[in-house]
Amino acid sequence: MATSQQFLVCDASTLANFKQWASAISGWFATAGWTQATDTGQVNWSTISTVPGSNVYVYEIWEPNDGLTNFFVKVEYGNVNTANAPAMRLSLGSSTNGAGTLTGFFTGTQRTSIGSITPPSTSTQYECDFSGAPGRMAVMLWRNAPNADNCTQVFAIERSVNSGGTYTSAYVTLYTAGGNSFQSICQNSLLLGVGPTVPNTINDAETGFAIRSLSFGNNSGSSSFNGGIPMDLATPVVGFFDYYGTSIGVACALDIAEGVTFTATVYGSTRTYMPSKNGTLLDVGPGRSVGANTAGFALCMRYD
């Protein structure tokens, strides 16, 4: 397990700016113990000469390297809708054709940002939080960037777990959230040897996070009770009852201090979480827009 906090620019107006944030994510996959596949056509951070244009992405292919049934993650770095607006696209597959195309069973593409965003600065660097291990990955980009620009973006990749929280080879789930569109709040699982739970012809399915409702008490926007603050962890939707994951959770916004980590006991182990309620992350829970007493939510990303 490993974590890293880095400060990176949320901008792609220059090659240097684009490479700073994108290559940092690439480097984190390697640091966390993942293996880069040998597919041709992958971006070379030493020789790339131009910034991808609007809705153009460069890619890498990564494998988990944890000894369980293998899968592939296609990680794409680029700009969404307007030039200089950083975003990522991710998808899962059981195999590739060796040239960057996922084959066999594979998911549709999920994006960390769908609507256009305005980069807040070409020089100011904002907090980015990284957590991972050989079979798990979680990244929160630009957590403290100006909220009006909706820059904060999150993705996480996690295997299925058994009743004790140990990873298994049954399936892998991809979570994305961020930007300024609800369609970025997605989760989709790839059952290894079976297929994706959302058809691979559907991209950005806006499935949202599968969590239990967090009740707001007395119109206060808080769920605090008996000296405790509840948080729920997202459960993969795989066609049968299964155990919740550990990488992505949701809490009520008024119960959480922005960017202040907290711990929770998960499957008998103490886990640390990094919360954010910036931008669209305020809408990751159920019933966000149903009433004035709804103060919003905080996405909680595993950070250990």
C-alpha positions in Angstrom: 0.0 0.0 0.0 1.2 3.5 -0.8 0.0 7.1 -0.9 1.4 10.3 -2.4 0.2 13.9 -2.3 1.4 16.0 -5.2 0.7 19.5 -6.4 0.0 19.7 -10.1 -1.4 22.3 -12.5 -5.0 21.8 -13.8 -4.3 23.0 -17.3 -3.2 21.7 -20.7 -2.4 24.9 -22.5 1.2 23.9 -22.9 3.0 20.6 -23.4 4.8 21.1 -20.1 1.6 21.6 -18.2 -0.1 18.6 -19.8 2.8 16.3 -19.2 3.1 17.4 -15.6 -0.3 16.1 -14.5 -0.7 13.2 -16.9 2.8 11.7 -16.5 2.3 12.0 -12.7 -0.7 9.6 -12.9 1.3 7.3 -15.2 4.2 7.3 -12.8 1.8 6.4 -9.9 0.6 3.2 -11.6 4.2 2.1 -11.7 4.9 3.2 -8.1 1.9 1.3 -6.9 3.2 -1.9 -8.4 1.2 -2.1 -11.7 2.8 -3.3 -14.9 2.6 -1.4 -18.2 1.5 -3.7 -21.0 3.5 -4.0 -24.2 0.8 -2.7 -26.6 2.1 -0.5 -29.4 1.0 3.1 -29.8 1.2 4.0 -26.1 2.2 7.6 -25.2 5.9 8.1 -24.6 6.3 11.0 -22.1 9.9 11.6 -23.3 9.0 12.1 -27.0 5.5 13.4 -27.1 5.7 16.7 -28.9 2.2 18.3 -28.8 -0.8 18.6 -26.5 -3.8 16.6 -27.5 -6.5 18.8 -29.0 -10.2 19.1 -28.0 -11.6 15.6 -27.3 -8.3 14.0 -28.2 -6.5 11.6 -25.9 -3.3 9.6 -25.7 -3.3 6.3 -23.9 -1.5 3.7 -21.8 -2.4 0.1 -20.9 -1.8 -1.2 -17.4 -2.1 -4.6 -15.7 -2.6 -5.2 -11.9 0.3 -7.5 -11.2 -1.2 -8.9 -8.0 -1.2 -12.6 -8.8 -5.0 -12.9 -9.3 -6.9 -13.3 -12.7 -5.4 -10.6 -15.0 -7.3 -7.7 -16.6 -6.3 -4.6 -18.4 -7.0 -0.9 -17.8 -6.9 1.5 -20.7 -6.0 4.9 -19.3 -6.4 7.9 -21.6 -5.1 11.4 -21.0 -6.4 14.5 -22.9 -8.8 17.4 -23.2 -12.6 17.4 -22.9 -14.8 19.5 -25.3 -12.5 22.5 -25.2 -8.8 22.7 -25.5 -6.8 23.0 -22.3 -9.5 21.3 -20.2 -7.8 18.3 -18.6 -9.7 15.0 -18.4 -9.2 11.3 -18.4 -11.0 8.3 -20.0 -10.8 4.8 -18.5 -12.0 1.4 -19.5 -11.5 -2.2 -18.4 -10.9 -5.3 -20.5 -10.0 -9.0 -20.3 -7.5 -8.7 -23.1 -6.1 -6.4 -25.8 -5.1 -6.7 -29.5 -1.6 -5.6 -28.7 -2.2 -2.2 -30.3 -4.2 -0.5 -27.6 -7.7 -1.9 -28.3 -9.4 -3.8 -25.5 -10.7 -7.1 -26.7 -12.6 -10.1 -25.3 -14.9 -8.8 -22.5 -14.6 -5.0 -21.9 -16.4 -2.1 -20.5 -17.4 1.1 -22.2 -15.4 4.2 -21.6 -15.9 6.3 -18.4 -14.7 9.9 -18.2 -13.6 11.8 -15.2 -15.1 15.0 -16.8 -17.6 15.3 -19.5 -18.7 19.0 -19.6 -16.3 21.8 -20.5 -14.3 23.3 -17.6 -12.3 26.4 -17.4 -8.8 25.7 -16.2 -8.3 27.9 -13.1 -4.7 28.8 -13.8 -1.8 28.1 -16.1 0.7 28.1 -13.2 -1.0 27.6 -9.8 -0.7 24.0 -8.6 -3.4 22.2 -6.7 -3.5 19.2 -4.4 -3.7 15.7 -6.0 -3.9 12.6 -3.9 -2.8 9.2 -4.9 -3.4 5.8 -3.3 -2.7 2.3 -4.6 -1.4 -1.2 -4.5 -0.7 -3.8 -7.2 -4.5 -4.6 -7.5 -6.0 -1.3 -6.4 -5.8 2.3 -7.6 -7.4 5.6 -6.5 -6.6 9.1 -7.6 -8.2 12.4 -6.7 -7.0 15.3 -8.9 -7.0 19.0 -8.0 -9.0 18.6 -4.8 -8.6 22.2 -3.7 -8.9 23.9 -7.1 -11.5 26.7 -7.2 -14.9 25.1 -6.8 -16.5 27.3 -9.4 -14.4 25.7 -12.1 -15.4 22.2 -11.1 -11.9 20.8 -11.7 -11.8 18.1 -9.0 -11.8 14.6 -10.7 -11.6 11.1 -9.2 -11.2 7.6 -10.5 -10.7 4.3 -8.6 -10.2 0.7 -9.7 -10.8 -2.2 -7.3 -11.2 -5.9 -7.4 -14.1 -7.8 -5.8 -13.6 -8.8 -2.1 -14.7 -11.7 0.0 -16.4 -11.6 3.4 -13.1 -10.7 5.1 -12.2 -7.9 2.7 -9.6 -9.9 0.8 -9.4 -9.4 -3.0 -10.7 -12.1 -5.3 -10.7 -12.8 -9.0 -14.5 -12.6 -9.6 -14.6 -9.1 -11.0 -13.1 -5.6 -11.0 -15.0 -2.3 -10.7 -14.2 1.2 -12.1 -15.5 4.3 -10.4 -15.3 7.8 -11.9 -16.6 11.2 -10.7 -15.9 14.9 -11.3 -15.9 17.7 -13.8 -19.2 19.6 -14.1 -21.5 16.8 -15.3 -23.5 14.3 -13.3 -22.7 11.8 -16.1 -19.1 11.5 -14.7 -20.5 9.9 -11.6 -20.3 6.3 -12.7 -19.4 2.8 -11.6 -19.3 -0.3 -13.8 -18.0 -3.8 -13.1 -16.3 -6.2 -15.4 -17.1 -9.8 -14.4 -14.0 -11.7 -15.4 -14.9 -14.4 -18.0 -18.5 -13.1 -18.1 -18.6 -9.5 -19.3 -19.4 -5.9 -18.1 -22.5 -5.2 -16.0 -23.3 -2.1 -18.1 -23.1 -3.0 -21.9 -19.8 -2.1 -23.4 -21.7 -0.1 -26.1 -22.8 2.4 -23.4 -20.3 5.0 -22.4 -20.6 7.4 -19.4 -23.7 5.5 -18.3 -24.4 7.8 -15.3 -25.1 4.8 -13.1 -24.1 6.7 -10.0 -22.6 5.0 -6.9 -24.5 2.2 -5.3 -24.8 3.1 -1.7 -27.4 3.0 1.0 -29.2 6.3 1.6 -27.7 8.5 4.3 -30.5 10.1 6.2 -30.5 13.8 6.9 -31.6 14.5 10.4 -33.9 17.4 11.4 -33.3 19.4 8.2 -29.8 20.0 9.4 -28.0 18.1 6.6 -26.2 16.0 9.1 -26.4 12.3 9.8 -24.5 12.3 13.0 -25.9 10.0 15.7 -24.8 8.8 19.1 -21.4 10.5 18.8 -20.6 8.9 15.4 -20.6 10.0 11.8 -21.8 7.5 9.2 -20.2 6.7 5.9 -21.3 4.1 3.3 -19.0 2.3 0.9 -20.0 1.7 -2.7 -21.2 -1.8 -3.5 -20.5 -3.2 -7.0 -23.7 -3.9 -8.9 -23.1 -7.4 -10.4 -26.4 -9.2 -10.6 -26.1 -10.8 -7.2 -25.6 -9.8 -3.6 -22.0 -9.2 -2.9 -19.7 -7.3 -0.5 -19.0 -3.6 -0.6 -15.6 -2.4 -1.8 -13.1 -0.3 0.2 -11.9 2.4 -2.2 -14.9 4.7 -2.7 -17.3 5.9 0.0 -19.9 8.6 0.6 -20.6 10.7 3.6 -22.9 13.7 4.3 -21.1 17.0 3.4 -21.8 18.8 6.7 -20.4 16.0 8.7 -17.0 16.1 6.8 -14.2 18.7 6.8 -13.0 19.2 3.3 -9.7 17.5 2.6 -9.2 16.4 6.2 -8.5 12.6 6.3 -10.4 10.3 8.7 -10.3 6.7 9.6 -12.9 3.9 9.6 -12.8 0.3 10.5 -13.5 -1.7 7.3 -13.5 -5.5 7.3 -11.7 -5.4 10.7 -8.8 -3.1 9.5 -8.3 0.6 10.0 -8.6 2.4 6.7 -7.9 6.1 6.0 -10.1 8.2 3.7 -9.6 11.5 1.9 -12.9 13.4 1.5 -13.9 16.1 -1.0 -17.2 17.8 -1.7 -15.9 20.1 -4.4 -17.7 20.5 -7.7 -19.8 17.6 -8.8 -18.5 15.5 -5.9 -21.2 17.2 -3.8 -23.7 15.1 -5.8 -22.3 11.6 -5.4 -25.0 10.5 -2.9 -28.7 9.7 -3.3 -31.5 12.3 -3.3 -29.1 15.3 -3.7 -31.8 17.5 -5.3 -35.0 16.5 -3.6 -35.3 19.2 -1.0 -33.9 22.3 0.6 -32.7 20.3 3.6 -30.4 18.3 1.3 -26.9 19.8 1.9 -25.0 17.5 -0.3 -22.4 14.8 0.1 -18.7 14.2 0.2 -16.9 11.6 -1.8 -14.5 9.7 0.4 -11.5 8.0 -1.4 -9.4 5.4 0.3 -6.0 6.9 1.1 -3.7 4.3 2.6 
